[in-house]
Amino acid sequence: MTTALLADVDKEHAGIASAVLNAARQAAGAMGVAVFGSLAGDMPGQIVIGLGVSAIIAVVLLCLAAAMAAILMGRLRSSGTDAVRRPA
């Protein structure tokens, strides 16, 4: 992801782009922990059930992301464009 992002950014803005990407990753990770943690519940009997639900949701989201990536990669290959420019 970092390579793909920085390939489309001018060299003088590469540091800013990298910092924005890192901040977005950190924020998304924190929100993910908060959301999945809230599903776990706060009562001992609910924790196991909540963690199971969190795991199922995470697996479904991962499968959806993998399917979207496969579809997009197929479209890029069929159109003949390179997703990442190779350095000279």
C-alpha positions in Angstrom: 0.0 0.0 0.0 2.8 2.4 0.9 4.6 1.7 -2.4 1.4 2.3 -4.4 0.7 5.5 -2.6 4.2 6.9 -2.8 4.5 6.0 -6.5 1.8 8.6 -7.4 3.2 11.4 -5.2 5.9 13.9 -6.1 9.2 13.4 -4.3 8.9 16.7 -2.4 5.6 15.5 -0.9 6.6 11.9 -0.2 7.2 12.6 3.5 3.8 14.2 4.0 2.0 11.4 2.1 3.8 8.8 4.2 2.8 10.6 7.4 -0.8 10.9 6.4 -0.9 7.2 5.5 0.6 6.2 8.8 -1.8 8.4 10.7 -4.8 6.9 8.8 -3.5 3.4 9.6 -3.1 4.2 13.3 -6.6 5.9 13.5 -8.2 3.0 11.7 -6.5 0.5 14.0 -7.6 2.3 17.1 -11.2 2.5 15.8 -11.1 -1.2 15.0 -10.0 -2.1 18.5 -12.7 0.1 20.0 -15.5 -1.3 17.8 -14.5 -4.9 18.3 -13.8 -4.4 22.0 -17.3 -2.9 22.4 -18.8 -6.0 20.8 -17.1 -8.1 23.4 -19.3 -6.7 26.1 -18.5 -6.0 29.8 -20.0 -8.9 31.6 -18.0 -12.2 31.9 -20.7 -14.3 30.2 -20.9 -11.9 27.2 -17.2 -11.7 26.5 -16.9 -15.1 24.9 -20.0 -14.5 22.8 -18.9 -11.0 21.9 -15.4 -12.1 20.9 -16.9 -14.8 18.7 -19.1 -12.3 17.0 -16.1 -10.0 16.5 -14.1 -12.8 15.0 -16.9 -13.6 12.5 -17.3 -10.0 11.5 -13.6 -9.6 11.0 -13.4 -12.7 8.8 -16.4 -11.5 6.7 -14.8 -8.1 6.3 -11.4 -9.7 5.4 -13.1 -11.9 2.7 -15.0 -8.9 1.3 -11.7 -6.9 1.1 -9.9 -9.8 -0.6 -12.7 -10.2 -3.1 -12.7 -6.4 -3.9 -8.9 -6.5 -4.3 -9.1 -9.5 -6.7 -11.8 -7.8 -8.8 -9.8 -4.5 -8.9 -6.6 -6.3 -9.8 -8.4 -8.2 -12.6 -9.7 -4.9 -14.0 -6.3 -3.3 -13.9 -4.7 -6.3 -15.7 -7.4 -6.4 -18.3 -7.1 -2.7 -19.1 -3.3 -3.1 -19.5 -2.4 -0.4 -16.9 0.2 -0.8 -14.2 -1.1 -0.1 -10.7 2.4 0.8 -9.5 5.0 2.6 -11.6 8.4 1.1 -11.6 11.3 3.4 -10.8 13.7 4.1 -13.7 
